[in-house]
Structures are given as structure tokens and as C-alpha cells.
């Protein structure tokens, strides 16, 4: 299984969408500041995650969630 995940920074009010086979280890990398894209995030929170059968499906879903529609979908899912 591969997973698509969303991290939110409460201070900067920004989302980051990524995918990984091991979300726990990947989120720990984000928290340590080892990922360039999120290194400036101050208050990280894993707010959403969904499983995909294959890496290709996870990559496709990640691209979908990075669109305007996808950002709206994430905000609605998190709010509820």
C-alpha cells in the first residue's frame, strides 16, 4: 500500500500534500525539518491520509489533491 497524506501548519496556515509508503516515517522527516518543502513549517499536524493500492495510484491522487478542486476537497474533509 501507498498513502497520500496532507500536513497542515497552523501558524503559516498552509497545506502540504505528499505520498509515501510509510507515512509515520515520512511525517517524522517533515517534523525534523529534513524535507525542503516543509522545512519552514513551524507547527505540523497530519490532518488527512488515504490509502492507494499502488504507487502510481498514489501519485495520481496526490496530483488531484494539489489542484483547486483537491484543495477544496481537503478543506471540506478536515472541517467535517
C-alpha positions in Angstrom: 0.0 0.0 0.0 1.0 3.6 -0.6 -0.6 6.6 1.1 -1.4 10.1 0.2 -1.2 12.4 3.1 -1.9 16.1 4.0 0.1 18.1 6.5 -1.2 21.4 7.8 0.8 24.2 9.5 -1.4 26.1 11.9 0.9 29.1 12.2 1.5 29.6 8.4 -1.9 28.2 7.5 -0.5 26.2 4.7 -1.1 22.6 3.4 1.4 20.2 2.0 0.3 17.1 0.0 2.6 14.2 -0.4 2.6 10.4 -0.8 4.7 7.7 0.9 4.7 4.0 1.6 5.5 4.7 5.3 3.6 7.8 6.4 4.8 7.6 10.0 8.5 7.7 9.0 7.8 10.4 6.3 5.9 12.6 8.8 8.9 12.3 11.2 11.2 13.5 8.5 8.9 16.5 8.0 8.9 17.2 11.7 12.7 17.1 11.9 12.9 19.6 9.1 14.6 17.2 6.7 12.2 17.9 3.8 13.0 21.2 2.0 9.4 21.9 1.1 8.2 21.9 4.7 11.3 23.0 6.5 9.8 26.4 7.2 6.6 24.9 8.7 6.5 25.6 12.4 3.5 23.6 13.8 3.0 20.5 11.7 -0.1 18.4 12.0 -1.0 15.3 9.9 -4.6 16.1 9.0 -5.6 13.7 6.3 -4.4 10.3 4.9 -5.9 7.9 2.4 -4.6 4.5 1.1 -3.9 3.5 -2.5 -3.2 0.1 -3.9 -0.2 1.1 -6.0 2.4 3.9 -6.1 1.0 5.0 -9.5 -2.5 5.5 -7.9 -1.0 7.4 -5.0 0.9 9.7 -7.4 -2.2 10.3 -9.4 -4.3 11.1 -6.3 -1.5 13.4 -5.0 -1.7 15.4 -8.2 -5.6 15.5 -7.9 -5.4 16.9 -4.4 -2.9 19.6 -5.4 -5.5 21.1 -7.8 -8.0 23.8 -6.8 -10.7 21.1 -6.6 -8.5 19.0 -4.4 -7.7 21.8 -2.0 -11.4 22.4 -1.6 -12.0 18.7 -1.0 -9.3 18.6 1.7 -10.7 21.6 3.5 -14.2 20.2 3.5 -13.0 16.8 4.7 -11.0 18.3 7.5 -13.8 20.7 8.6 -16.2 17.8 9.0 
